[in-house]
Amino acid sequence: QTARFFARGTIFDRHFSVAEYTYPSFATIETGMYPQHSQIFHSNVHVSLRTEYVTLAERMRELGYATANLMGLGDGIYNGVRRGYDRLLIASYRQQNYEAVARVIRHLEGLGDADHFILIHSGDVHPFPSPLFQYGTAAQAHLPLRPRLTELVNAPPSPYLIGSPLNQEAFRLGVRELDRTLGMLFAYLEENYAPEDYLVNLYSDHGVSIFSEHPHIVDPLLTGATWMMRGAGVPALGMTDELVSILDLHAIVMHEAGLPADETLDANLPAVFGGRAREYVISNSIFPGQTYKLAIRTKEHEFRLETKEFTRMDGTIDMSAYTWHLYEREGHREIWSDALRDKFLAIAWQHVASFAHV
């Protein structure tokens, strides 16, 4: 259902998140800013979003849209990242997409005379550590007993989860369930609206670790993310290989809403929408108590950097000692090049300038 619907739109095949988990990643989406600029980087470091930083929902509400977050986490309520939503339906960890779709349809049926800006945050495909959460019956029934007992009792947080037959089967089940229930929403939109009357973004705020042979917190599977678009103003390109960051969703929605570009943001309008293609995208992990990790990706190469010292509680890092690696994107073969190293280090130093110590 999802492939059929977005075949008439744009699918970004080289889309990467800024962060490896939801709390900072959601803030980058709503603000169009890197964490070091919004200051929203970790839930234990409470920083309220400055009033002069305008969220995507605030921009849309100013244009007269009825703004609603019909399914979501509590992330963003107390730090101001969810400013601008007139209606919030929040339930941490209970985010089944079938319920979200029903809420959207009821919302549109009840308030059909308004222009809507709607966010639903579904968790059908999000891997969670077992035994904290029970896997679906279908996932368990498809496997014999032994593979179902391979999960650790004291499992790590979801960004560090190691793949197992059970969590991989649960993920595939979640994809099928998500596709089935999204099909209900797509059918409703196509039956009740013309293509120029809606704009649909389907995106994830990060990837998953459970299919990585050698998981790393900023590897392509953990920071590689979904992003598909269809509707008013979206070119029917199908798959495109342009490099994009989750930051750029902010710029695209502003562009499609007729708002002028905000040069203070880190968001970029992609070339397929008349903007400028990114030369590189940046993913990083600013997590207190862990080493700082950075990935810079071009179409041809991937550069990784990791500090020796841990990130401090205030989000600053000691950059006096670090390791780096350089890979070809195709085949992920490690290479050595002084010229490329110097190029990527210059980008890295520019990125960390505001929160690094030497």
TAVENVEN-V166453 format. One record per residue. N is the residue number from 0. NEAR is the number of other C-alpha atoms within 8 Angstrom. Layout:
n->N near->NEAR
n->N near->NEAR
This chain:
n->0 near->8
n->1 near->8
n->2 near->6
n->3 near->7
n->4 near->10
n->5 near->13
n->6 near->12
n->7 near->10
n->8 near->15
n->9 near->16
n->10 near->13
n->11 near->14
n->12 near->10
n->13 near->10
n->14 near->13
n->15 near->15
n->16 near->16
n->17 near->14
n->18 near->13
n->19 near->16
n->20 near->9
n->21 near->9
n->22 near->11
n->23 near->12
n->24 near->14
n->25 near->10
n->26 near->15
n->27 near->15
n->28 near->13
n->29 near->12
n->30 near->14
n->31 near->15
n->32 near->13
n->33 near->10
n->34 near->11
n->35 near->9
n->36 near->6
n->37 near->13
n->38 near->8
n->39 near->13
n->40 near->12
n->41 near->11
n->42 near->6
n->43 near->4
n->44 near->8
n->45 near->8
n->46 near->7
n->47 near->8
n->48 near->11
n->49 near->6
n->50 near->5
n->51 near->4
n->52 near->8
n->53 near->8
n->54 near->12
n->55 near->11
n->56 near->13
n->57 near->11
n->58 near->10
n->59 near->12
n->60 near->12
n->61 near->7
n->62 near->6
n->63 near->7
n->64 near->11
n->65 near->10
n->66 near->14
n->67 near->12
n->68 near->12
n->69 near->14
n->70 near->14
n->71 near->14
n->72 near->9
n->73 near->8
n->74 near->8
n->75 near->11
n->76 near->9
n->77 near->7
n->78 near->12
n->79 near->9
n->80 near->13
n->81 near->11
n->82 near->9
n->83 near->11
n->84 near->12
n->85 near->7
n->86 near->8
n->87 near->10
n->88 near->8
n->89 near->9
n->90 near->10
n->91 near->8
n->92 near->6
n->93 near->6
n->94 near->14
n->95 near->9
n->96 near->12
n->97 near->9
n->98 near->8
n->99 near->13
n->100 near->12
n->101 near->8
n->102 near->9
n->103 near->10
n->104 near->10
n->105 near->8
n->106 near->9
n->107 near->8
n->108 near->7
n->109 near->6
n->110 near->7
n->111 near->8
n->112 near->4
n->113 near->7
n->114 near->8
n->115 near->8
n->116 near->10
n->117 near->9
n->118 near->8
n->119 near->9
n->120 near->8
n->121 near->10
n->122 near->10
n->123 near->12
n->124 near->10
n->125 near->7
n->126 near->10
n->127 near->8
n->128 near->11
n->129 near->11
n->130 near->7
n->131 near->6
n->132 near->7
n->133 near->6
n->134 near->9
n->135 near->7
n->136 near->6
n->137 near->7
n->138 near->12
n->139 near->12
n->140 near->7
n->141 near->6
n->142 near->10
n->143 near->8
n->144 near->6
n->145 near->6
n->146 near->10
n->147 near->11
n->148 near->6
n->149 near->9
n->150 near->9
n->151 near->6
n->152 near->6
n->153 near->4
n->154 near->10
n->155 near->8
n->156 near->8
n->157 near->9
n->158 near->11
n->159 near->10
n->160 near->11
n->161 near->9
n->162 near->10
n->163 near->10
n->164 near->10
n->165 near->13
n->166 near->11
n->167 near->11
n->168 near->9
n->169 near->14
n->170 near->12
n->171 near->9
n->172 near->10
n->173 near->10
n->174 near->10
n->175 near->8
n->176 near->9
n->177 near->12
n->178 near->10
n->179 near->9
n->180 near->11
n->181 near->13
n->182 near->10
n->183 near->9
n->184 near->10
n->185 near->9
n->186 near->8
n->187 near->9
n->188 near->10
n->189 near->9
n->190 near->6
n->191 near->6
n->192 near->8
n->193 near->8
n->194 near->9
n->195 near->8
n->196 near->8
n->197 near->10
n->198 near->11
n->199 near->7
n->200 near->8
n->201 near->8
n->202 near->8
n->203 near->8
n->204 near->11
n->205 near->15
n->206 near->13
n->207 near->11
n->208 near->16
n->209 near->12
n->210 near->9
n->211 near->9
n->212 near->4
n->213 near->4
n->214 near->10
n->215 near->8
n->216 near->11
n->217 near->14
n->218 near->10
n->219 near->7
n->220 near->11
n->221 near->15
n->222 near->16
n->223 near->13
n->224 near->14
n->225 near->11
n->226 near->12
n->227 near->12
n->228 near->13
n->229 near->15
n->230 near->12
n->231 near->10
n->232 near->6
n->233 near->11
n->234 near->9
n->235 near->9
n->236 near->10
n->237 near->10
n->238 near->9
n->239 near->10
n->240 near->7
n->241 near->11
n->242 near->14
n->243 near->13
n->244 near->13
n->245 near->12
n->246 near->16
n->247 near->14
n->248 near->11
n->249 near->13
n->250 near->13
n->251 near->11
n->252 near->8
n->253 near->12
n->254 near->11
n->255 near->9
n->256 near->7
n->257 near->6
n->258 near->7
n->259 near->6
n->260 near->7
n->261 near->5
n->262 near->5
n->263 near->4
n->264 near->8
n->265 near->9
n->266 near->12
n->267 near->10
n->268 near->13
n->269 near->14
n->270 near->9
n->271 near->6
n->272 near->9
n->273 near->7
n->274 near->9
n->275 near->8
n->276 near->10
n->277 near->10
n->278 near->7
n->279 near->9
n->280 near->12
n->281 near->11
n->282 near->14
n->283 near->12
n->284 near->11
n->285 near->11
n->286 near->11
n->287 near->12
n->288 near->8
n->289 near->8
n->290 near->12
n->291 near->14
n->292 near->13
n->293 near->13
n->294 near->13
n->295 near->13
n->296 near->11
n->297 near->10
n->298 near->8
n->299 near->8
n->300 near->10
n->301 near->12
n->302 near->12
n->303 near->11
n->304 near->11
n->305 near->11
n->306 near->13
n->307 near->9
n->308 near->10
n->309 near->12
n->310 near->15
n->311 near->9
n->312 near->8
n->313 near->6
n->314 near->11
n->315 near->10
n->316 near->12
n->317 near->12
n->318 near->11
n->319 near->6
n->320 near->8
n->321 near->9
n->322 near->8
n->323 near->8
n->324 near->9
n->325 near->12
n->326 near->11
n->327 near->12
n->328 near->10
n->329 near->6
n->330 near->5
n->331 near->7
n->332 near->8
n->333 near->8
n->334 near->8
n->335 near->6
n->336 near->6
n->337 near->6
n->338 near->6
n->339 near->7
n->340 near->10
n->341 near->8
n->342 near->8
n->343 near->10
n->344 near->8
n->345 near->8
n->346 near->8
n->347 near->10
n->348 near->8
n->349 near->7
n->350 near->7
n->351 near->8
n->352 near->7
n->353 near->6
n->354 near->9
n->355 near->10
n->356 near->8
n->357 near->5
